[in-house]
């Protein structure tokens, strides 16, 4: 792990049940030497990513600036915002737009449908890699070498075993998702909800992320078989075309 990754690992320690950290916590949790931990904290404070609070160090105001910057500049979000809004209005379901980085899948945008109930994994919260349609539809299109690395890194994860006891079984499950072009999950993240996802690719046809319809089981059941599959796969293709073209196209899903 290079020094930048080691420094950013400090930020990853912060979470809802641990909103602040002391240097001793960083040393204990990351096994850093005190001098290293103090240096990283000082540098993160200097650039506004950490701030000193009564209970320790917490996320700084620069994070909010970056959040706004992402909302305003992210090409995937900007080239699909109108499409996902139309899809949510058309179906009444939530629509998630998610991106892959490293071995994480994170939702960058959530378009609210008719159901106002909050999702357990909405915007900004990393998805379980193997336990959601949103993630699995991305994994299915990873190059074989990278997919093998992901598999081996998480070989002991119970969620992975549910997809296959070994590498061969796992790849069969991924190839099936790839063959059909979409992925469905029921009750895996929210017990009362179904998710249906399709992949999004960049201009070189590398998987970039996914678009997902999420809603209560009964709302999904109100649609004819294949209707939602057609909508979500069309959305994935449309966003992919927009990413390749470098700008929004005029055609919207369902028009």
C-alpha positions as CSV (number, residue, x, y, z in Angstrom):
1,X,0.0,0.0,0.0
2,X,1.6,3.3,-1.0
3,X,1.6,6.3,1.2
4,X,-1.5,8.0,-0.3
5,X,-3.5,4.9,0.1
6,X,-2.3,4.5,3.7
7,X,-3.3,8.1,4.4
8,X,-6.8,7.7,2.8
9,X,-7.3,4.5,4.9
10,X,-7.6,6.8,7.9
11,X,-10.7,8.4,6.4
12,X,-12.2,4.9,5.8
13,X,-12.2,4.2,9.5
14,X,-14.9,6.8,10.1
15,X,-18.4,5.5,10.0
16,X,-21.8,6.1,11.7
17,X,-20.9,4.2,14.8
18,X,-17.5,5.8,14.9
19,X,-17.8,9.4,13.7
20,X,-14.6,10.6,15.3
21,X,-11.1,9.1,15.8
22,X,-8.1,9.8,18.0
23,X,-4.6,9.1,16.9
24,X,-4.4,6.1,19.3
25,X,-7.4,4.6,17.5
26,X,-5.7,5.0,14.1
27,X,-2.5,3.3,15.4
28,X,-4.6,0.4,16.9
29,X,-6.9,-0.1,13.9
30,X,-4.4,0.3,11.1
31,X,-1.2,-0.8,13.0
32,X,0.5,2.5,12.1
33,X,3.4,3.9,14.1
34,X,2.4,7.0,16.2
35,X,4.7,9.2,14.1
36,X,3.0,8.0,10.9
37,X,-0.5,8.4,12.2
38,X,0.2,12.0,13.5
39,X,1.7,12.9,10.1
40,X,-1.3,11.6,8.2
41,X,-3.7,13.4,10.5
42,X,-1.8,16.6,10.2
43,X,-1.8,16.5,6.4
44,X,-5.5,15.5,6.2
45,X,-6.4,18.4,8.6
46,X,-4.3,20.8,6.5
47,X,-6.3,20.1,3.3
48,X,-9.7,20.1,5.1
49,X,-10.4,16.4,4.9
50,X,-10.3,16.0,8.7
51,X,-11.2,18.5,11.4
52,X,-10.6,18.5,15.1
53,X,-13.9,18.0,17.1
54,X,-14.5,17.6,20.8
55,X,-14.6,13.8,20.5
56,X,-11.6,13.5,18.2
57,X,-11.0,14.0,14.5
58,X,-14.0,13.8,12.1
59,X,-14.6,14.4,8.4
60,X,-13.8,18.0,7.4
61,X,-15.8,20.5,5.3
62,X,-13.7,19.8,2.2
63,X,-15.6,16.5,1.9
64,X,-18.8,18.5,1.3
65,X,-17.1,20.5,-1.4
66,X,-16.1,17.3,-3.2
67,X,-19.6,15.9,-2.8
68,X,-21.0,18.9,-4.6
69,X,-18.3,18.7,-7.2
70,X,-19.1,15.1,-8.0
71,X,-22.8,15.9,-8.3
72,X,-22.0,18.7,-10.8
73,X,-19.3,17.1,-12.8
74,X,-19.6,13.3,-12.8
75,X,-20.0,12.3,-16.5
76,X,-22.0,9.2,-15.8
77,X,-24.4,11.1,-13.6
78,X,-24.7,14.1,-15.9
79,X,-25.3,12.0,-19.0
80,X,-28.0,9.9,-17.5
81,X,-29.9,12.1,-14.9
82,X,-32.8,12.8,-17.2
83,X,-33.1,9.2,-18.2
84,X,-33.2,7.8,-14.7
85,X,-35.7,10.4,-13.7
86,X,-38.0,9.3,-16.6
87,X,-37.5,5.7,-15.6
88,X,-38.5,6.3,-12.0
89,X,-41.6,8.3,-13.1
90,X,-42.6,5.6,-15.6
91,X,-42.3,2.7,-13.2
92,X,-42.8,4.2,-9.7
93,X,-39.6,2.3,-8.6
94,X,-36.4,3.7,-7.2
95,X,-33.6,3.9,-9.7
96,X,-30.0,3.6,-8.6
97,X,-27.0,4.7,-10.6
98,X,-23.8,2.9,-9.4
99,X,-20.1,3.0,-10.2
100,X,-17.3,0.6,-9.7
101,X,-13.9,1.6,-8.2
102,X,-11.3,-0.8,-6.9
103,X,-13.3,-3.6,-5.4
104,X,-16.2,-1.4,-4.4
105,X,-19.6,-0.6,-5.9
106,X,-21.0,2.7,-4.7
107,X,-24.3,4.3,-5.7
108,X,-23.7,7.8,-6.9
109,X,-27.3,8.8,-7.5
110,X,-30.7,7.6,-6.3
111,X,-33.9,8.7,-8.1
112,X,-36.8,8.3,-5.7
113,X,-39.9,6.4,-6.9
114,X,-43.4,6.3,-5.6
115,X,-42.3,4.4,-2.4
116,X,-40.9,6.9,0.1
117,X,-39.4,4.1,2.3
118,X,-35.6,4.5,2.7
119,X,-33.3,1.9,1.2
120,X,-30.6,0.3,3.3
121,X,-28.1,0.8,0.5
122,X,-28.8,4.2,-1.0
123,X,-26.4,6.9,-2.3
124,X,-22.9,6.8,-1.0
125,X,-23.1,3.4,0.8
126,X,-20.9,0.7,-0.7
127,X,-22.9,-2.3,-1.9
128,X,-22.1,-5.8,-0.8
129,X,-20.1,-7.2,-3.8
130,X,-21.9,-10.6,-4.0
131,X,-25.3,-9.9,-2.5
132,X,-27.0,-7.5,-4.8
133,X,-28.0,-7.3,-8.4
134,X,-26.4,-3.9,-8.6
135,X,-22.9,-5.4,-7.9
136,X,-23.2,-8.9,-9.5
137,X,-24.2,-7.4,-12.9
138,X,-20.9,-5.4,-12.8
139,X,-18.8,-8.4,-11.6
140,X,-20.2,-10.5,-14.5
141,X,-18.5,-8.2,-17.0
142,X,-15.1,-7.9,-15.3
143,X,-12.1,-9.3,-17.2
144,X,-11.3,-12.8,-16.1
145,X,-8.1,-11.9,-14.4
146,X,-9.7,-9.2,-12.4
147,X,-12.7,-11.3,-11.5
148,X,-10.3,-14.1,-10.3
149,X,-8.5,-11.5,-8.1
150,X,-11.8,-10.4,-6.6
151,X,-12.9,-14.0,-6.0
152,X,-9.6,-14.9,-4.3
153,X,-9.5,-11.8,-2.2
154,X,-13.0,-12.6,-0.8
155,X,-12.7,-16.3,-0.9
156,X,-13.9,-16.7,2.7
157,X,-16.9,-14.4,2.4
158,X,-20.2,-16.3,3.1
159,X,-21.9,-14.2,0.4
160,X,-19.5,-15.5,-2.2
161,X,-20.1,-19.1,-1.2
162,X,-23.8,-18.6,-2.0
163,X,-22.8,-18.1,-5.6
164,X,-20.6,-21.2,-5.7
165,X,-18.4,-23.2,-3.5
166,X,-15.4,-22.8,-5.8
167,X,-14.0,-20.6,-8.7
168,X,-15.6,-22.8,-11.3
169,X,-19.1,-22.6,-9.8
170,X,-18.7,-18.8,-9.3
171,X,-17.7,-18.2,-12.9
172,X,-20.7,-20.2,-14.1
173,X,-22.9,-18.0,-12.0
174,X,-21.3,-14.9,-13.5
175,X,-21.5,-16.2,-17.0
176,X,-25.2,-16.8,-16.6
177,X,-25.7,-13.2,-15.6
178,X,-23.6,-12.1,-18.6
179,X,-25.6,-14.3,-20.9
180,X,-28.9,-12.9,-20.0
181,X,-27.7,-9.3,-19.8
182,X,-29.3,-8.4,-16.4
183,X,-29.4,-9.6,-12.8
184,X,-32.3,-10.0,-10.4
185,X,-32.1,-10.1,-6.6
186,X,-35.0,-10.5,-4.1
187,X,-34.7,-9.6,-0.5
188,X,-30.9,-9.7,-0.4
189,X,-30.3,-6.1,0.9
190,X,-33.8,-5.1,2.0
191,X,-36.0,-8.0,2.9
192,X,-39.1,-6.6,1.3
193,X,-37.5,-5.3,-1.9
194,X,-36.5,-6.6,-5.3
195,X,-33.6,-5.3,-7.4
196,X,-33.2,-5.6,-11.2
197,X,-29.9,-4.3,-12.7
198,X,-28.2,-3.9,-16.1
199,X,-24.6,-3.0,-16.8
200,X,-23.2,0.3,-18.1
201,X,-20.0,0.4,-20.2
202,X,-17.5,3.1,-21.1
203,X,-16.4,4.2,-24.6
204,X,-14.1,1.2,-24.7
205,X,-16.7,-1.3,-23.7
206,X,-15.3,-1.8,-20.2
207,X,-17.9,-2.2,-17.5
208,X,-18.2,1.1,-15.7
209,X,-21.2,0.6,-13.4
210,X,-24.9,-0.4,-13.4
211,X,-28.4,1.0,-13.3
212,X,-30.9,-0.7,-11.0
213,X,-34.6,-0.6,-10.4
214,X,-35.5,-1.2,-6.8
215,X,-38.9,-1.5,-5.1
216,X,-41.2,-3.5,-3.0
217,X,-41.9,-7.0,-4.2
218,X,-45.6,-6.3,-4.8
219,X,-44.8,-3.3,-7.0
220,X,-42.5,-5.5,-9.1
221,X,-45.2,-8.1,-9.4
222,X,-47.6,-5.5,-10.8
223,X,-45.6,-5.5,-14.1
224,X,-45.8,-8.0,-16.9
225,X,-42.9,-10.5,-17.1
226,X,-40.2,-9.0,-19.2
227,X,-41.4,-5.4,-19.1
228,X,-39.0,-4.3,-16.4
229,X,-36.2,-6.3,-17.9
230,X,-36.8,-4.5,-21.2
231,X,-36.8,-1.1,-19.6
232,X,-33.6,-1.6,-17.5
233,X,-31.6,-3.2,-20.2
234,X,-32.6,-0.4,-22.6
235,X,-31.6,2.1,-20.0
236,X,-28.2,0.4,-19.7
237,X,-27.7,0.5,-23.4
238,X,-28.8,4.1,-23.7
239,X,-26.4,5.3,-20.9
240,X,-23.6,3.3,-22.5
241,X,-24.3,5.1,-25.8
242,X,-24.3,8.4,-24.1
243,X,-20.9,7.7,-22.5
244,X,-19.4,6.7,-25.8
245,X,-20.9,9.8,-27.6
246,X,-19.7,12.1,-24.8
247,X,-23.1,13.8,-24.3
248,X,-26.8,13.2,-23.8
249,X,-28.9,11.7,-26.6
250,X,-32.4,12.8,-27.2
251,X,-34.1,9.5,-26.9
252,X,-35.4,8.4,-23.5
253,X,-36.4,5.0,-22.2
254,X,-40.0,4.2,-22.9
255,X,-40.4,6.9,-25.6
